[in-house]
Amino acid sequence: MEKNKTFISLILMALTAALGVCLLFIGCALHFPGNASVINWWGMFVLIFYLLSPIPLAFARRLKGADYLSPESLALVYEICYFISACVVVSGFGLPAVLARKAVIQAASAGLIAAANLFVFGTVYTYFVVFGRDEDSWGFSSF
């Protein structure tokens, strides 16, 4: 039964990630009123943040069983990785806002890109919650 739940959660994560990327493409490709025929693909730079966001979390997860680190230094590494990942996510939301503020993209495109960010970053977070269920001695999960 556990395999079935894992499989269903994996399928749902794939669908939400696909929906997020679809919203990103729609936000970049649609023509909005007030902009004659310009299709602006600057919003696609958010893909870089999609690729960078799981790297610090995967690094922290990899160090979970490291016996060459003390618990204090391991906690420090976790916090640094969480901070770097949070910076990447905030940058993913900030880039379309800055582009919309400087009139490089339209506000509607920035809104669709922000919605795409919610789906994709939510999928990354859900992946680490569902597949990172190794609990410590106090019963708390580190992701």
C-alpha positions, 0 to 999 in steps of 0.5 A, a space after each residue: 500500500 505504501 508503494 501505491 501512495 508513493 506512486 500516486 504522489 509521484 504522478 501528482 508531483 509530475 502533473 503539478 510541475 508540468 502545469 507550472 511549466 505550462 503556465 510559464 510558457 503561457 506567460 511568455 507566449 501570450 499576447 496581452 492587450 496594449 502590446 501589439 505583437 511582441 512575444 517576450 521570452 525574458 521570463 524563461 530565465 526563471 528556469 534557471 532558478 527551477 534547476 538551482 532550487 533543489 541543489 542545496 536541499 539535495 546536498 543537505 540530504 546527502 550529508 544526513 548520515 555523515 559521521 565525520 561531522 558533529 551534530 552542531 556542524 551538521 545543523 549549521 550545514 542544514 541551515 546554510 543549505 536552507 538559506 541558499 535554497 530560500 534565496 533561490 526561491 525568492 529570486 525566482 519570484 523576484 525576477 519577474 517582478 523586477 522585469 515587470 517593474 522595468 516594463 521588460 515584460 507585462 504585469 500579466 506575464 509576471 502574474 502567470 510566471 509567479 503562478 508557475 513559480 508556486 506550482 514548480 517550487 511547491 513541487 520541489 518542496 513536496 518532493 523533499 517532504 514525501 521522499 525525505 521522511 527519515 526521522 531523527 531520534 525526536 520524531 521530527 523530519 528534517 525536510 
